[in-house]
């Protein structure tokens, strides 16, 4: 009986770990997207600033 109960807890922990890993991957993908977007926007700002500073 105790072994079965322990296995249930292990299964629950595995499910939580899997869900947390999935969430982590999604958050990393979102962070990667936002970092890329920030680089793109900064490059555009730099380009516009440079073009406005030309005589």
N, C-alpha and C positions, 0 to 999 in steps of 0.2 A: 504494500500500500504506500509506504513512504517513498519507494523508488518511483512509482507512478506519479506521485505528487511532485517529486523533484523534477521528473521529466517534463511535466506540464510547465513548471516554472522555467525550465531551460527553453522550451518551445516559445513561451511568451517573451523571454528575453531575446531570443533569436529574431522573432517578429519585430520587436521594437528596434533592434539593431538594424535590421534590413530597412525598416521605414526611415530611420534616422539617416542611414547611408544614402537612400534615395533622395531625401530632402537635401542632404549635403551636396549631392551631385547637381540637383536642380539649382541650388543657391550658387554653386560655383559657376554653372553655365550662365546664370543671370549676371553674376559679377564680371565674368569674362566679356559678356555683351556690353555691359555698362562701361567697362574700362575701354573697350574698343570704340564705343560711341564717344566717350570723353576725348580720346585721342583724335578722332575724326573732327569733332567740333573745335578742339584746340587748333588743329591744323588749319581749319577754315578761318578761325579768328585771326591766326597769324597771317594767313594769306590776305585777308581783308585789311588788316592793320598795315601790312607792307604796301598794299596797293594804294591806301589812303595817304601814306607818308611820302609817296613819290611826288616830286615837284611837277 
